[in-house]
Amino acid sequence: MLVSIGIIMLSGAVGGIINALVSDNGFIKPREESAGDVTIIRPGFAGNVLLGGAAAFISWGAASKASFDDSQKIAVATPAQAFNIAKKMYQE
């Protein structure tokens, strides 16, 4: 089960890295900025990676019909096998 959670969160983290690459800020370090009386916290690329991993885990748990057992099968499958496993899960 922990392997499944790791795979899901790693996938989200990769999405966070891609988000950092395509955003206009790029790979900035976490920092605070002041705008008048307000302090703005910019989490930088580390925030993108952490939020991506957390979002992937939450969306998998909240919206997926798949169990962690199914995700383990998909994790070790070839792309064609993974597609067939996912197809069977969502036809049920």
URFENUR-V542427 format. One record per pair of residues at least 6 apart in sequence whose C-alpha atoms are under 7 Angstrom apart, sorted by the first residue. I is the first residue (numbers start at 1). GAP is how many residues later the second one is. Records with the same first field share a line. If there is no record, write none. Layout:
I: GAP ; GAP
//
This chain:
1: 67
4: 64 ; 67 ; 68
8: 48 ; 49
9: 44 ; 45 ; 47 ; 48
10: 43
11: 42
12: 40 ; 41 ; 43 ; 44
13: 36 ; 37 ; 39 ; 40
15: 37
16: 32 ; 33 ; 36
17: 28 ; 31 ; 32
20: 6 ; 7 ; 25 ; 28
21: 6
27: 17 ; 18
28: 16 ; 17
29: 15 ; 16
30: 12 ; 13 ; 14
31: 10 ; 11 ; 12
32: 7 ; 8 ; 9 ; 10
33: 6 ; 7 ; 8
34: 6
66: 23
74: 8 ; 11
//
